[in-house]
Amino acid sequence: MEHYGAEGEALENHHRCLSAYPLKIAQDGRILQGYLPLTPVQATTHYQVYVVLSDAGV
């Protein structure tokens, strides 16, 4: 979980993560790697929960 003090910070991080960790999904629907927000992110968001999945070490 992340906390952001100012409005807009969570949205900035959300966009940064979308670019840095694009979501990759297998043909069978499994998530292989990438950024997946678990809570909605808006300009007024101050708390955010997300996961970043990696296939490293598999």
N, CA, C and O atoms as a Tripos MOL2 file, in Angstrom:
@<TRIPOS>MOLECULE
protein
  232   231    58     0     0
PROTEIN
NO_CHARGES

@<TRIPOS>ATOM
      1 N           0.8590   -1.1740    0.0000 N.3       1 MET1
      2 CA          0.0000    0.0000    0.0000 C.3       1 MET1
      3 C           0.8960    1.2240    0.0000 C.2       1 MET1
      4 O           1.9080    1.2700    0.7000 O.2       1 MET1
      5 N           0.5220    2.1940   -0.7770 N.am      2 GLU2
      6 CA          1.2420    3.4560   -0.8640 C.3       2 GLU2
      7 C           0.3420    4.5810   -0.3620 C.2       2 GLU2
      8 O          -0.8770    4.5350   -0.5300 O.2       2 GLU2
      9 N           0.9450    5.5770    0.2490 N.am      3 HIS3
     10 CA          0.2370    6.7790    0.6670 C.3       3 HIS3
     11 C           0.8700    7.9740   -0.0290 C.2       3 HIS3
     12 O           2.0940    8.0840   -0.1120 O.2       3 HIS3
     13 N           0.0310    8.8560   -0.5220 N.am      4 TYR4
     14 CA          0.4840   10.0670   -1.2100 C.3       4 TYR4
     15 C          -0.0930   11.2750   -0.4970 C.2       4 TYR4
     16 O          -1.2940   11.3320   -0.2350 O.2       4 TYR4
     17 N           0.7580   12.2400   -0.1840 N.am      5 GLY5
     18 CA          0.3330   13.4160    0.5620 C.3       5 GLY5
     19 C          -0.4320   14.4330   -0.2570 C.2       5 GLY5
     20 O          -1.3380   15.0920    0.2530 O.2       5 GLY5
     21 N          -0.0760   14.5640   -1.5150 N.am      6 ALA6
     22 CA         -0.6930   15.5910   -2.3550 C.3       6 ALA6
     23 C          -1.5800   14.9550   -3.4190 C.2       6 ALA6
     24 O          -1.3110   13.8510   -3.8920 O.2       6 ALA6
     25 N          -2.6260   15.6590   -3.7820 N.am      7 GLU7
     26 CA         -3.4920   15.1880   -4.8580 C.3       7 GLU7
     27 C          -2.6960   15.1330   -6.1520 C.2       7 GLU7
     28 O          -1.8710   16.0050   -6.4250 O.2       7 GLU7
     29 N          -2.9490   14.1200   -6.9290 N.am      8 GLY8
     30 CA         -2.2910   13.9540   -8.2150 C.3       8 GLY8
     31 C          -1.0620   13.0530   -8.1710 C.2       8 GLY8
     32 O          -0.6480   12.5320   -9.2060 O.2       8 GLY8
     33 N          -0.4710   12.8580   -6.9940 N.am      9 GLU9
     34 CA          0.7260   12.0200   -6.8860 C.3       9 GLU9
     35 C           0.4220   10.5610   -7.2090 C.2       9 GLU9
     36 O           1.1970    9.9060   -7.9070 O.2       9 GLU9
     37 N          -0.6800   10.0570   -6.7170 N.am     10 ALA10
     38 CA         -1.0530    8.6670   -6.9930 C.3      10 ALA10
     39 C          -1.3010    8.4660   -8.4840 C.2      10 ALA10
     40 O          -0.9020    7.4490   -9.0510 O.2      10 ALA10
     41 N          -1.9460    9.4150   -9.1050 N.am     11 LEU11
     42 CA         -2.2290    9.3190  -10.5330 C.3      11 LEU11
     43 C          -0.9320    9.3560  -11.3440 C.2      11 LEU11
     44 O          -0.8000    8.6390  -12.3350 O.2      11 LEU11
     45 N           0.0200   10.1830  -10.9300 N.am     12 GLU12
     46 CA          1.3320   10.2290  -11.5850 C.3      12 GLU12
     47 C           2.0210    8.8730  -11.4710 C.2      12 GLU12
     48 O           2.5410    8.3500  -12.4570 O.2      12 GLU12
     49 N           2.0220    8.3110  -10.2740 N.am     13 ASN13
     50 CA          2.6430    7.0000  -10.0710 C.3      13 ASN13
     51 C           1.9380    5.9330  -10.8980 C.2      13 ASN13
     52 O           2.5930    5.0660  -11.4770 O.2      13 ASN13
     53 N           0.6350    5.9870  -10.9590 N.am     14 HIS14
     54 CA         -0.1590    5.0390  -11.7490 C.3      14 HIS14
     55 C           0.2760    5.0700  -13.2120 C.2      14 HIS14
     56 O           0.5080    4.0210  -13.8130 O.2      14 HIS14
     57 N           0.3860    6.2530  -13.7800 N.am     15 HIS15
     58 CA          0.7890    6.3800  -15.1880 C.3      15 HIS15
     59 C           2.2370    5.9340  -15.3920 C.2      15 HIS15
     60 O           2.5610    5.3180  -16.4070 O.2      15 HIS15
     61 N           3.0950    6.2400  -14.4400 N.am     16 ARG16
     62 CA          4.4960    5.8240  -14.5130 C.3      16 ARG16
     63 C           4.5820    4.2870  -14.5100 C.2      16 ARG16
     64 O           5.3240    3.7040  -15.3010 O.2      16 ARG16
     65 N           3.8280    3.6420  -13.6250 N.am     17 CYS17
     66 CA          3.8420    2.1810  -13.5330 C.3      17 CYS17
     67 C           3.2390    1.5240  -14.7770 C.2      17 CYS17
     68 O           3.7200    0.4830  -15.2240 O.2      17 CYS17
     69 N           2.1970    2.1250  -15.3320 N.am     18 LEU18
     70 CA          1.6150    1.5860  -16.5650 C.3      18 LEU18
     71 C           2.6530    1.5300  -17.6760 C.2      18 LEU18
     72 O           2.6840    0.5780  -18.4560 O.2      18 LEU18
     73 N           3.5020    2.5510  -17.7460 N.am     19 SER19
     74 CA          4.5440    2.6000  -18.7800 C.3      19 SER19
     75 C           5.7130    1.6800  -18.4540 C.2      19 SER19
     76 O           6.2220    0.9770  -19.3270 O.2      19 SER19
     77 N           6.1320    1.6870  -17.1990 N.am     20 ALA20
     78 CA          7.3260    0.9410  -16.8000 C.3      20 ALA20
     79 C           7.0830   -0.5630  -16.7190 C.2      20 ALA20
     80 O           7.9950   -1.3470  -16.9820 O.2      20 ALA20
     81 N           5.8760   -0.9730  -16.3630 N.am     21 TYR21
     82 CA          5.5590   -2.3830  -16.1470 C.3      21 TYR21
     83 C           4.2820   -2.7630  -16.8920 C.2      21 TYR21
     84 O           3.2550   -3.0100  -16.2600 O.2      21 TYR21
     85 N           4.3270   -2.8140  -18.2200 N.am     22 PRO22
     86 CA          3.1060   -3.1480  -18.9690 C.3      22 PRO22
     87 C           2.6050   -4.5450  -18.6100 C.2      22 PRO22
     88 O           3.3930   -5.4680  -18.4050 O.2      22 PRO22
     89 N           1.3120   -4.6810  -18.5380 N.am     23 LEU23
     90 CA          0.6790   -5.9430  -18.1760 C.3      23 LEU23
     91 C           0.7540   -6.9130  -19.3550 C.2      23 LEU23
     92 O           0.3740   -6.5750  -20.4760 O.2      23 LEU23
     93 N           1.2490   -8.1230  -19.0860 N.am     24 LYS24
     94 CA          1.3250   -9.1650  -20.1090 C.3      24 LYS24
     95 C           0.4770  -10.3390  -19.6490 C.2      24 LYS24
     96 O           0.6560  -10.8630  -18.5500 O.2      24 LYS24
     97 N          -0.4540  -10.7430  -20.5140 N.am     25 ILE25
     98 CA         -1.3970  -11.8030  -20.1940 C.3      25 ILE25
     99 C          -1.2390  -12.9330  -21.2050 C.2      25 ILE25
    100 O          -1.1850  -12.6880  -22.4110 O.2      25 ILE25
    101 N          -1.1650  -14.1660  -20.7170 N.am     26 ALA26
    102 CA         -1.0380  -15.3420  -21.5790 C.3      26 ALA26
    103 C          -2.3530  -15.5960  -22.3080 C.2      26 ALA26
    104 O          -3.3960  -15.0630  -21.9290 O.2      26 ALA26
    105 N          -2.2940  -16.4070  -23.3490 N.am     27 GLN27
    106 CA         -3.4950  -16.7340  -24.1160 C.3      27 GLN27
    107 C          -4.5480  -17.4270  -23.2710 C.2      27 GLN27
    108 O          -5.7410  -17.3400  -23.5640 O.2      27 GLN27
    109 N          -4.1130  -18.1170  -22.2220 N.am     28 ASP28
    110 CA         -5.0820  -18.8060  -21.3690 C.3      28 ASP28
    111 C          -5.6370  -17.9030  -20.2670 C.2      28 ASP28
    112 O          -6.3920  -18.3590  -19.4080 O.2      28 ASP28
    113 N          -5.2620  -16.6170  -20.2940 N.am     29 GLY29
    114 CA         -5.8140  -15.6540  -19.3510 C.3      29 GLY29
    115 C          -4.9800  -15.4090  -18.1090 C.2      29 GLY29
    116 O          -5.3170  -14.5340  -17.3110 O.2      29 GLY29
    117 N          -3.8900  -16.1640  -17.9200 N.am     30 ARG30
    118 CA         -3.0280  -15.9470  -16.7580 C.3      30 ARG30
    119 C          -2.2350  -14.6630  -16.9140 C.2      30 ARG30
    120 O          -1.7760  -14.3350  -18.0090 O.2      30 ARG30
    121 N          -2.0750  -13.9410  -15.8210 N.am     31 ILE31
    122 CA         -1.2400  -12.7460  -15.8180 C.3      31 ILE31
    123 C           0.2030  -13.2000  -15.6780 C.2      31 ILE31
    124 O           0.5500  -13.8960  -14.7240 O.2      31 ILE31
    125 N           1.0440  -12.8080  -16.6270 N.am     32 LEU32
    126 CA          2.4330  -13.2270  -16.6280 C.3      32 LEU32
    127 C           3.3360  -12.2390  -15.8970 C.2      32 LEU32
    128 O           4.1990  -12.6350  -15.1140 O.2      32 LEU32
    129 N           3.1330  -10.9720  -16.1560 N.am     33 GLN33
    130 CA          3.9440   -9.9560  -15.5040 C.3      33 GLN33
    131 C           3.3070   -8.5920  -15.7260 C.2      33 GLN33
    132 O           2.4580   -8.4160  -16.5990 O.2      33 GLN33
    133 N           3.7410   -7.6280  -14.9100 N.am     34 GLY34
    134 CA          3.3150   -6.2530  -15.0990 C.3      34 GLY34
    135 C           2.6470   -5.6540  -13.8720 C.2      34 GLY34
    136 O           2.5340   -6.2850  -12.8220 O.2      34 GLY34
    137 N           2.2190   -4.4370  -14.0410 N.am     35 TYR35
    138 CA          1.5810   -3.6180  -13.0050 C.3      35 TYR35
    139 C           0.0840   -3.8470  -13.0210 C.2      35 TYR35
    140 O          -0.5550   -3.7860  -14.0710 O.2      35 TYR35
    141 N          -0.4750   -4.1140  -11.8380 N.am     36 LEU36
    142 CA         -1.9160   -4.3400  -11.7220 C.3      36 LEU36
    143 C          -2.4500   -3.5630  -10.5240 C.2      36 LEU36
    144 O          -2.2240   -3.9600   -9.3810 O.2      36 LEU36
    145 N          -3.1620   -2.4490  -10.7740 N.am     37 PRO37
    146 CA         -3.7360   -1.6980   -9.6590 C.3      37 PRO37
    147 C          -4.8960   -2.4860   -9.0420 C.2      37 PRO37
    148 O          -5.7170   -3.0560   -9.7600 O.2      37 PRO37
    149 N          -4.9560   -2.5130   -7.7250 N.am     38 LEU38
    150 CA         -6.0180   -3.2340   -7.0230 C.3      38 LEU38
    151 C          -7.0840   -2.2950   -6.4800 C.2      38 LEU38
    152 O          -8.1190   -2.7410   -5.9830 O.2      38 LEU38
    153 N          -6.8310   -0.9990   -6.5750 N.am     39 THR39
    154 CA         -7.7850    0.0210   -6.1520 C.3      39 THR39
    155 C          -7.9020    1.0570   -7.2690 C.2      39 THR39
    156 O          -6.9580    1.2400   -8.0380 O.2      39 THR39
    157 N          -9.0330    1.7270   -7.3670 N.am     40 PRO40
    158 CA         -9.1760    2.7750   -8.3820 C.3      40 PRO40
    159 C          -8.1930    3.9180   -8.1080 C.2      40 PRO40
    160 O          -7.8960    4.2320   -6.9550 O.2      40 PRO40
    161 N          -7.6990    4.5300   -9.1780 N.am     41 VAL41
    162 CA         -6.7780    5.6540   -9.0410 C.3      41 VAL41
    163 C          -7.3640    6.8540   -9.7820 C.2      41 VAL41
    164 O          -7.6290    6.8010  -10.9830 O.2      41 VAL41
    165 N          -7.5560    7.9300   -9.0320 N.am     42 GLN42
    166 CA         -8.0870    9.1730   -9.5860 C.3      42 GLN42
    167 C          -7.1870   10.3240   -9.1430 C.2      42 GLN42
    168 O          -6.2500   10.1130   -8.3730 O.2      42 GLN42
    169 N          -7.4580   11.5180   -9.6140 N.am     43 ALA43
    170 CA         -6.6540   12.6870   -9.2430 C.3      43 ALA43
    171 C          -6.6970   12.9570   -7.7400 C.2      43 ALA43
    172 O          -5.7580   13.5280   -7.1860 O.2      43 ALA43
    173 N          -7.7690   12.5560   -7.0850 N.am     44 THR44
    174 CA         -7.9250   12.8220   -5.6500 C.3      44 THR44
    175 C          -7.4840   11.6530   -4.7640 C.2      44 THR44
    176 O          -7.6290   11.7140   -3.5430 O.2      44 THR44
    177 N          -6.9490   10.5940   -5.3710 N.am     45 THR45
    178 CA         -6.5280    9.4100   -4.6160 C.3      45 THR45
    179 C          -5.3350    9.7240   -3.7210 C.2      45 THR45
    180 O          -4.3740   10.3560   -4.1600 O.2      45 THR45
    181 N          -5.3960    9.2830   -2.4640 N.am     46 HIS46
    182 CA         -4.2740    9.4430   -1.5370 C.3      46 HIS46
    183 C          -3.6880    8.1040   -1.0990 C.2      46 HIS46
    184 O          -2.5560    8.0530   -0.6180 O.2      46 HIS46
    185 N          -4.4520    7.0120   -1.2610 N.am     47 TYR47
    186 CA         -3.9640    5.6700   -0.9280 C.3      47 TYR47
    187 C          -4.1410    4.7900   -2.1540 C.2      47 TYR47
    188 O          -5.1550    4.8630   -2.8490 O.2      47 TYR47
    189 N          -3.1410    3.9600   -2.4080 N.am     48 GLN48
    190 CA         -3.1970    3.0860   -3.5680 C.3      48 GLN48
    191 C          -2.6300    1.7230   -3.1940 C.2      48 GLN48
    192 O          -1.6220    1.6220   -2.4950 O.2      48 GLN48
    193 N          -3.2960    0.6780   -3.6720 N.am     49 VAL49
    194 CA         -2.8090   -0.6850   -3.5010 C.3      49 VAL49
    195 C          -2.6240   -1.2630   -4.9010 C.2      49 VAL49
    196 O          -3.5090   -1.1590   -5.7500 O.2      49 VAL49
    197 N          -1.4570   -1.8760   -5.1290 N.am     50 TYR50
    198 CA         -1.1640   -2.4580   -6.4380 C.3      50 TYR50
    199 C          -0.1280   -3.5640   -6.2740 C.2      50 TYR50
    200 O           0.5130   -3.6830   -5.2290 O.2      50 TYR50
    201 N           0.0240   -4.3710   -7.3250 N.am     51 VAL51
    202 CA          1.0790   -5.3780   -7.3760 C.3      51 VAL51
    203 C           1.8550   -5.1870   -8.6770 C.2      51 VAL51
    204 O           1.3090   -4.7580   -9.6940 O.2      51 VAL51
    205 N           3.1190   -5.5120   -8.6140 N.am     52 VAL52
    206 CA          3.9570   -5.5580   -9.8070 C.3      52 VAL52
    207 C           4.4990   -6.9830   -9.8670 C.2      52 VAL52
    208 O           5.2740   -7.4070   -9.0100 O.2      52 VAL52
    209 N           4.0750   -7.7080  -10.8940 N.am     53 LEU53
    210 CA          4.4580   -9.1120  -11.0520 C.3      53 LEU53
    211 C           5.6190   -9.2220  -12.0280 C.2      53 LEU53
    212 O           5.6710   -8.5280  -13.0440 O.2      53 LEU53
    213 N           6.5460  -10.1090  -11.6950 N.am     54 SER54
    214 CA          7.7090  -10.3320  -12.5350 C.3      54 SER54
    215 C           7.8590  -11.8130  -12.7740 C.2      54 SER54
    216 O           7.5440  -12.6230  -11.9020 O.2      54 SER54
    217 N           8.3430  -12.1790  -13.9610 N.am     55 ASP55
    218 CA          8.5940  -13.6000  -14.2340 C.3      55 ASP55
    219 C          10.0410  -13.9680  -13.9400 C.2      55 ASP55
    220 O          10.4670  -15.0800  -14.2520 O.2      55 ASP55
    221 N          10.8010  -13.0590  -13.3480 N.am     56 ALA56
    222 CA         12.1940  -13.3330  -13.0000 C.3      56 ALA56
    223 C          12.2680  -14.4500  -11.9730 C.2      56 ALA56
    224 O          11.5270  -14.4480  -10.9900 O.2      56 ALA56
    225 N          13.1400  -15.3790  -12.1940 N.am     57 GLY57
    226 CA         13.3460  -16.4590  -11.2430 C.3      57 GLY57
    227 C          12.3770  -17.6110  -11.3650 C.2      57 GLY57
    228 O          12.4140  -18.5380  -10.5560 O.2      57 GLY57
    229 N          11.5110  -17.5730  -12.3620 N.am     58 VAL58
    230 CA         10.5320  -18.6610  -12.5300 C.3      58 VAL58
    231 C          11.1390  -19.7630  -13.3460 C.2      58 VAL58
    232 O          10.4850  -20.7730  -13.6050 O.2      58 VAL58
@<TRIPOS>BOND
     1     1     2 1
     2     2     3 1
     3     3     4 2
     4     3     5 am
     5     5     6 1
     6     6     7 1
     7     7     8 2
     8     7     9 am
     9     9    10 1
    10    10    11 1
    11    11    12 2
    12    11    13 am
    13    13    14 1
    14    14    15 1
    15    15    16 2
    16    15    17 am
    17    17    18 1
    18    18    19 1
    19    19    20 2
    20    19    21 am
    21    21    22 1
    22    22    23 1
    23    23    24 2
    24    23    25 am
    25    25    26 1
    26    26    27 1
    27    27    28 2
    28    27    29 am
    29    29    30 1
    30    30    31 1
    31    31    32 2
    32    31    33 am
    33    33    34 1
    34    34    35 1
    35    35    36 2
    36    35    37 am
    37    37    38 1
    38    38    39 1
    39    39    40 2
    40    39    41 am
    41    41    42 1
    42    42    43 1
    43    43    44 2
    44    43    45 am
    45    45    46 1
    46    46    47 1
    47    47    48 2
    48    47    49 am
    49    49    50 1
    50    50    51 1
    51    51    52 2
    52    51    53 am
    53    53    54 1
    54    54    55 1
    55    55    56 2
    56    55    57 am
    57    57    58 1
    58    58    59 1
    59    59    60 2
    60    59    61 am
    61    61    62 1
    62    62    63 1
    63    63    64 2
    64    63    65 am
    65    65    66 1
    66    66    67 1
    67    67    68 2
    68    67    69 am
    69    69    70 1
    70    70    71 1
    71    71    72 2
    72    71    73 am
    73    73    74 1
    74    74    75 1
    75    75    76 2
    76    75    77 am
    77    77    78 1
    78    78    79 1
    79    79    80 2
    80    79    81 am
    81    81    82 1
    82    82    83 1
    83    83    84 2
    84    83    85 am
    85    85    86 1
    86    86    87 1
    87    87    88 2
    88    87    89 am
    89    89    90 1
    90    90    91 1
    91    91    92 2
    92    91    93 am
    93    93    94 1
    94    94    95 1
    95    95    96 2
    96    95    97 am
    97    97    98 1
    98    98    99 1
    99    99   100 2
   100    99   101 am
   101   101   102 1
   102   102   103 1
   103   103   104 2
   104   103   105 am
   105   105   106 1
   106   106   107 1
   107   107   108 2
   108   107   109 am
   109   109   110 1
   110   110   111 1
   111   111   112 2
   112   111   113 am
   113   113   114 1
   114   114   115 1
   115   115   116 2
   116   115   117 am
   117   117   118 1
   118   118   119 1
   119   119   120 2
   120   119   121 am
   121   121   122 1
   122   122   123 1
   123   123   124 2
   124   123   125 am
   125   125   126 1
   126   126   127 1
   127   127   128 2
   128   127   129 am
   129   129   130 1
   130   130   131 1
   131   131   132 2
   132   131   133 am
   133   133   134 1
   134   134   135 1
   135   135   136 2
   136   135   137 am
   137   137   138 1
   138   138   139 1
   139   139   140 2
   140   139   141 am
   141   141   142 1
   142   142   143 1
   143   143   144 2
   144   143   145 am
   145   145   146 1
   146   146   147 1
   147   147   148 2
   148   147   149 am
   149   149   150 1
   150   150   151 1
   151   151   152 2
   152   151   153 am
   153   153   154 1
   154   154   155 1
   155   155   156 2
   156   155   157 am
   157   157   158 1
   158   158   159 1
   159   159   160 2
   160   159   161 am
   161   161   162 1
   162   162   163 1
   163   163   164 2
   164   163   165 am
   165   165   166 1
   166   166   167 1
   167   167   168 2
   168   167   169 am
   169   169   170 1
   170   170   171 1
   171   171   172 2
   172   171   173 am
   173   173   174 1
   174   174   175 1
   175   175   176 2
   176   175   177 am
   177   177   178 1
   178   178   179 1
   179   179   180 2
   180   179   181 am
   181   181   182 1
   182   182   183 1
   183   183   184 2
   184   183   185 am
   185   185   186 1
   186   186   187 1
   187   187   188 2
   188   187   189 am
   189   189   190 1
   190   190   191 1
   191   191   192 2
   192   191   193 am
   193   193   194 1
   194   194   195 1
   195   195   196 2
   196   195   197 am
   197   197   198 1
   198   198   199 1
   199   199   200 2
   200   199   201 am
   201   201   202 1
   202   202   203 1
   203   203   204 2
   204   203   205 am
   205   205   206 1
   206   206   207 1
   207   207   208 2
   208   207   209 am
   209   209   210 1
   210   210   211 1
   211   211   212 2
   212   211   213 am
   213   213   214 1
   214   214   215 1
   215   215   216 2
   216   215   217 am
   217   217   218 1
   218   218   219 1
   219   219   220 2
   220   219   221 am
   221   221   222 1
   222   222   223 1
   223   223   224 2
   224   223   225 am
   225   225   226 1
   226   226   227 1
   227   227   228 2
   228   227   229 am
   229   229   230 1
   230   230   231 1
   231   231   232 2
@<TRIPOS>SUBSTRUCTURE
     1 MET1         2 RESIDUE 1 A MET
     2 GLU2         6 RESIDUE 1 A GLU
     3 HIS3        10 RESIDUE 1 A HIS
     4 TYR4        14 RESIDUE 1 A TYR
     5 GLY5        18 RESIDUE 1 A GLY
     6 ALA6        22 RESIDUE 1 A ALA
     7 GLU7        26 RESIDUE 1 A GLU
     8 GLY8        30 RESIDUE 1 A GLY
     9 GLU9        34 RESIDUE 1 A GLU
    10 ALA10       38 RESIDUE 1 A ALA
    11 LEU11       42 RESIDUE 1 A LEU
    12 GLU12       46 RESIDUE 1 A GLU
    13 ASN13       50 RESIDUE 1 A ASN
    14 HIS14       54 RESIDUE 1 A HIS
    15 HIS15       58 RESIDUE 1 A HIS
    16 ARG16       62 RESIDUE 1 A ARG
    17 CYS17       66 RESIDUE 1 A CYS
    18 LEU18       70 RESIDUE 1 A LEU
    19 SER19       74 RESIDUE 1 A SER
    20 ALA20       78 RESIDUE 1 A ALA
    21 TYR21       82 RESIDUE 1 A TYR
    22 PRO22       86 RESIDUE 1 A PRO
    23 LEU23       90 RESIDUE 1 A LEU
    24 LYS24       94 RESIDUE 1 A LYS
    25 ILE25       98 RESIDUE 1 A ILE
    26 ALA26      102 RESIDUE 1 A ALA
    27 GLN27      106 RESIDUE 1 A GLN
    28 ASP28      110 RESIDUE 1 A ASP
    29 GLY29      114 RESIDUE 1 A GLY
    30 ARG30      118 RESIDUE 1 A ARG
    31 ILE31      122 RESIDUE 1 A ILE
    32 LEU32      126 RESIDUE 1 A LEU
    33 GLN33      130 RESIDUE 1 A GLN
    34 GLY34      134 RESIDUE 1 A GLY
    35 TYR35      138 RESIDUE 1 A TYR
    36 LEU36      142 RESIDUE 1 A LEU
    37 PRO37      146 RESIDUE 1 A PRO
    38 LEU38      150 RESIDUE 1 A LEU
    39 THR39      154 RESIDUE 1 A THR
    40 PRO40      158 RESIDUE 1 A PRO
    41 VAL41      162 RESIDUE 1 A VAL
    42 GLN42      166 RESIDUE 1 A GLN
    43 ALA43      170 RESIDUE 1 A ALA
    44 THR44      174 RESIDUE 1 A THR
    45 THR45      178 RESIDUE 1 A THR
    46 HIS46      182 RESIDUE 1 A HIS
    47 TYR47      186 RESIDUE 1 A TYR
    48 GLN48      190 RESIDUE 1 A GLN
    49 VAL49      194 RESIDUE 1 A VAL
    50 TYR50      198 RESIDUE 1 A TYR
    51 VAL51      202 RESIDUE 1 A VAL
    52 VAL52      206 RESIDUE 1 A VAL
    53 LEU53      210 RESIDUE 1 A LEU
    54 SER54      214 RESIDUE 1 A SER
    55 ASP55      218 RESIDUE 1 A ASP
    56 ALA56      222 RESIDUE 1 A ALA
    57 GLY57      226 RESIDUE 1 A GLY
    58 VAL58      230 RESIDUE 1 A VAL
